[in-house]
C-alpha cells in the first residue's frame, strides 16, 4: 500500500490509500481506507484479481486450462504418479530452473506465458495481496490471491483459492501486483 501511494505520487497521480483522511505512509495498515475510484496505483480487489487471473476463460482450474506443469508455473509438483493430483502433469518437486545451490526461489517476472488478458504469472510463483479484508476477519486479515506460490502444490495454484493474511505478514512466497484506473 505504501509502495502504491509512493508510485502514485511519483507519477503525479492521486493516492488511493488514506488513514483518517491523511495519505497513508505508516507501518500499521489496519485502519487504511482505499479509494478504488481514483486514478492512482493500488492493490487489486479480490474480485478484480479473480477476473484478471481467469484471462477470459470460464470453468477452468488455471489461467490457461485444466492441467498444470512446470512449463506453465513455478510451483512444487505433486503429480498423480507420486500420489498427488491428476491435473498436475509436471514432475515431482520444485522447479529446478529457479534454484541456487538447491534452494528454490521465486521466478523472474514474465517467466511464463501470458494469459488471455496478457497478464503473466497469474498462477504459482507468489501469493499476492489484495486490498480487500478477508470475510470474517475485517480489520485483521487481508485477502491473498495468486494461485499458489513456488512452494505450493497444484491445488493451491488454481484460480479459486484465497487466503487470509495478516496485514503486516511477510514471507518468501508473498508479493503484490499493482493496478491503476485510467482517468
C-alpha positions as CSV (number, residue, x, y, z in Angstrom):
1,X,0.0,0.0,0.0
2,X,2.8,2.4,0.8
3,X,4.5,1.4,-2.5
4,X,1.3,2.1,-4.4
5,X,0.9,5.6,-2.8
6,X,4.6,6.4,-3.4
7,X,4.4,5.3,-7.0
8,X,1.2,7.3,-7.5
9,X,2.8,10.5,-6.0
10,X,6.0,9.9,-8.1
11,X,3.8,9.9,-11.3
12,X,1.6,12.8,-10.2
13,X,-1.4,10.5,-9.7
14,X,-3.9,10.8,-6.8
15,X,-3.2,8.3,-4.0
16,X,-5.6,5.6,-3.1
17,X,-4.7,4.8,0.5
18,X,-5.5,7.1,3.4
19,X,-5.9,6.9,7.1
20,X,-8.2,9.4,8.7
21,X,-8.1,11.4,5.5
22,X,-4.3,11.7,5.5
23,X,-2.1,9.9,2.9
24,X,-1.1,6.5,4.3
25,X,2.7,6.4,4.9
26,X,2.9,4.4,8.2
27,X,3.6,0.9,9.2
28,X,0.2,0.0,10.7
29,X,-2.3,-0.6,7.9
30,X,-5.3,-1.9,9.8
31,X,-7.2,1.5,9.5
32,X,-6.3,2.2,5.9
33,X,-9.1,3.1,3.5
34,X,-8.7,2.6,-0.2
35,X,-10.5,4.8,-2.8
36,X,-10.8,2.5,-5.8
37,X,-12.3,5.3,-7.9
38,X,-9.1,7.4,-8.0
39,X,-6.6,7.0,-10.8
40,X,-3.7,6.1,-8.6
41,X,-1.9,2.8,-8.1
42,X,-3.4,0.3,-5.7
43,X,-3.7,-3.4,-5.0
44,X,-6.5,-5.1,-6.9
45,X,-9.7,-6.1,-5.2
46,X,-10.4,-9.8,-4.6
47,X,-12.9,-9.8,-7.5
48,X,-10.6,-7.9,-9.8
49,X,-7.8,-10.3,-9.2
50,X,-10.1,-13.4,-9.8
51,X,-11.3,-11.9,-13.0
52,X,-7.8,-11.0,-14.2
53,X,-6.4,-14.4,-13.3
54,X,-9.1,-16.1,-15.4
55,X,-7.8,-14.3,-18.5
56,X,-11.2,-14.7,-20.2
57,X,-11.6,-18.4,-19.5
58,X,-14.6,-19.8,-17.7
59,X,-14.8,-23.0,-15.6
60,X,-11.0,-23.8,-15.8
61,X,-8.7,-24.6,-12.9
62,X,-5.8,-22.4,-14.1
63,X,-5.4,-19.3,-16.3
64,X,-4.6,-21.5,-19.3
65,X,-6.8,-24.6,-18.8
66,X,-7.3,-27.6,-16.5
67,X,-3.8,-29.1,-16.1
68,X,-0.6,-27.6,-14.7
69,X,3.1,-28.5,-15.3
70,X,6.4,-26.7,-14.8
71,X,6.3,-25.1,-18.3
72,X,3.3,-23.1,-17.1
73,X,4.0,-22.0,-13.5
74,X,6.6,-22.0,-10.7
75,X,5.2,-24.4,-8.1
76,X,6.0,-27.6,-6.1
77,X,4.9,-30.5,-8.3
78,X,3.0,-33.3,-6.8
79,X,1.6,-35.3,-9.7
80,X,-0.7,-38.4,-9.6
81,X,2.4,-40.6,-10.3
82,X,3.6,-39.6,-6.9
83,X,0.2,-39.9,-5.2
84,X,-0.8,-36.3,-5.8
85,X,-3.1,-34.5,-8.2
86,X,-4.4,-35.9,-11.5
87,X,-4.3,-32.4,-13.1
88,X,-0.6,-32.0,-12.2
89,X,1.2,-33.3,-15.2
90,X,4.6,-31.9,-14.2
91,X,7.4,-33.6,-12.3
92,X,7.6,-34.1,-8.6
93,X,9.2,-31.3,-6.6
94,X,10.4,-27.8,-7.0
95,X,11.0,-26.1,-10.4
96,X,14.7,-26.7,-10.7
97,X,15.3,-23.7,-13.0
98,X,14.7,-21.4,-10.0
99,X,17.1,-22.9,-7.5
100,X,20.5,-21.7,-6.4
101,X,22.5,-24.4,-4.6
102,X,19.4,-26.4,-4.1
103,X,17.3,-23.6,-2.5
104,X,14.2,-22.8,-4.6
105,X,13.0,-19.3,-5.1
106,X,10.6,-17.0,-6.9
107,X,10.9,-16.8,-10.7
108,X,11.5,-13.5,-12.5
109,X,8.6,-11.6,-13.9
110,X,7.3,-12.9,-17.2
111,X,8.9,-16.3,-16.8
112,X,5.8,-17.9,-18.1
113,X,3.3,-17.2,-20.9
114,X,0.6,-14.6,-20.5
115,X,-3.0,-15.5,-20.0
116,X,-5.8,-14.3,-22.4
117,X,-5.6,-10.8,-21.0
118,X,-1.8,-10.6,-21.4
119,X,-1.1,-11.0,-17.7
120,X,1.9,-13.1,-16.7
121,X,2.4,-15.4,-13.8
122,X,-1.2,-15.5,-12.5
123,X,-0.6,-19.0,-11.1
124,X,2.3,-20.1,-9.0
125,X,5.4,-18.1,-8.0
126,X,3.9,-16.0,-5.1
127,X,0.6,-15.3,-3.4
128,X,-0.4,-11.7,-4.0
129,X,-2.0,-9.2,-1.7
130,X,-5.5,-7.8,-2.5
131,X,-6.9,-4.6,-1.0
132,X,-10.0,-6.3,0.5
133,X,-10.4,-7.5,4.0
134,X,-10.9,-11.3,4.2
135,X,-14.5,-12.1,5.1
136,X,-14.9,-12.7,8.8
137,X,-11.5,-11.1,9.5
138,X,-12.3,-7.5,8.7
139,X,-9.7,-5.3,10.3
140,X,-7.3,-8.1,11.0
141,X,-6.6,-10.0,7.7
142,X,-6.5,-9.1,4.1
143,X,-7.2,-11.3,1.1
144,X,-4.2,-13.1,-0.5
145,X,-4.6,-14.5,-4.1
146,X,-2.4,-15.5,-6.9
147,X,-2.9,-19.2,-7.4
148,X,-0.2,-20.5,-5.1
149,X,3.4,-20.0,-4.8
150,X,6.8,-21.6,-5.7
151,X,6.5,-23.8,-2.6
152,X,2.8,-24.7,-3.1
153,X,1.2,-27.8,-4.7
154,X,-1.0,-27.6,-7.7
155,X,-4.2,-27.4,-5.6
156,X,-3.1,-24.0,-4.3
157,X,-2.2,-22.9,-7.8
158,X,-5.8,-23.0,-9.1
159,X,-7.5,-19.7,-9.7
160,X,-10.1,-20.1,-7.0
161,X,-8.1,-20.3,-3.7
162,X,-7.8,-17.2,-1.5
163,X,-6.2,-16.9,1.9
164,X,-6.4,-14.6,5.0
165,X,-3.1,-12.8,5.5
166,X,-2.2,-10.5,8.4
167,X,-1.6,-7.0,7.0
168,X,2.0,-7.0,8.3
169,X,2.7,-10.5,7.1
170,X,5.9,-11.1,5.1
171,X,7.5,-14.2,3.5
172,X,9.4,-15.5,0.6
173,X,6.2,-16.6,-1.1
174,X,4.1,-13.3,-0.8
175,X,4.2,-10.5,-3.2
176,X,1.9,-8.0,-4.9
177,X,1.0,-6.5,-8.3
178,X,-0.4,-3.0,-8.6
179,X,-3.3,-1.9,-10.7
180,X,-4.4,1.6,-11.7
181,X,-7.5,3.1,-13.1
182,X,-7.2,5.2,-16.2
183,X,-8.6,8.7,-16.0
